[in-house]
Amino acid sequence: MEIRATYKFQASVPDVWKLLMDPNAIEHCLPGCRTLQSLGDDRYQTELVVGVAAVTGTFATSIALADKVPEESYRLNVEANGKSGFARGYARISLAPEGDGTVVTVVADADAGGLIARVGQRLLEGVARMTMDRFYACLASRVTSV
């Protein structure tokens, strides 16, 4: 499943980059996030609660940032495992100035398996897109408080 999205922030590229690298902001804005712990070297572990259709599950999730080009782009690698299934994927996040603000472009690719995928296969893309939209809207609302 591939998802492409663009988000606009009313802040400079350096301010948006700082926000995207702030674990406290990520933990606060990531829907379903119970905890976010740094493992060092741009790696994190989190516990997420995710629901698709009638199936809700808790997932132990590992997140790693790679290929960082400060204030320009990075790659986000994610692996999530739980009793109701798994998800693996990556997202390429790019920042570009636009007027007085910043445009963040996300190109993500993921696959899922297990019960959560079987029950909600047709709904997965919609849930993923809605989760991304909520996450970036929350970050955009916090950008001035960084």
Phi, psi and omega in degrees: 000122177251137178230133175238137180206155178231136181230138181253136179240139176270063181200163181289161178304313179300322179292320179291319178301314180301318179296316181293339179263002183269107181302326179295319178293319180297312180300318181293322188265343183285112182302132178082003183283122176267319180214155174218117181239135176282134174255004183086166177050045178060033177238142183222157174235137181217160173246122182241143171252121184231140177236134174228121184056231183270004183253125175240139180217158174257133185236131169278122190236135173249137182232134178226136174265137181218167175051041183287128169241099188312133179064015180230305184194165172197166177247137179246118178254131185227136172226128181230134180225139178202176181299329183266009175142197181216162173215141176221143178180183178215162174221138174257119183248126180235142178244141177213141177290146174213105184061232178271001185242197182223139174255128176252123179251132181239128172238113186240149176221130183211158170223158183222157178212173180090191184303318183298326179282319181295317182287320187242028185310314182288339182268345187304314181298317179296319178294317179298315180296317179297320179296315177299315180300316179295319180299309183289329175294319178297314179299317181299326180287340182263351190300329180282344182265007180282000000 
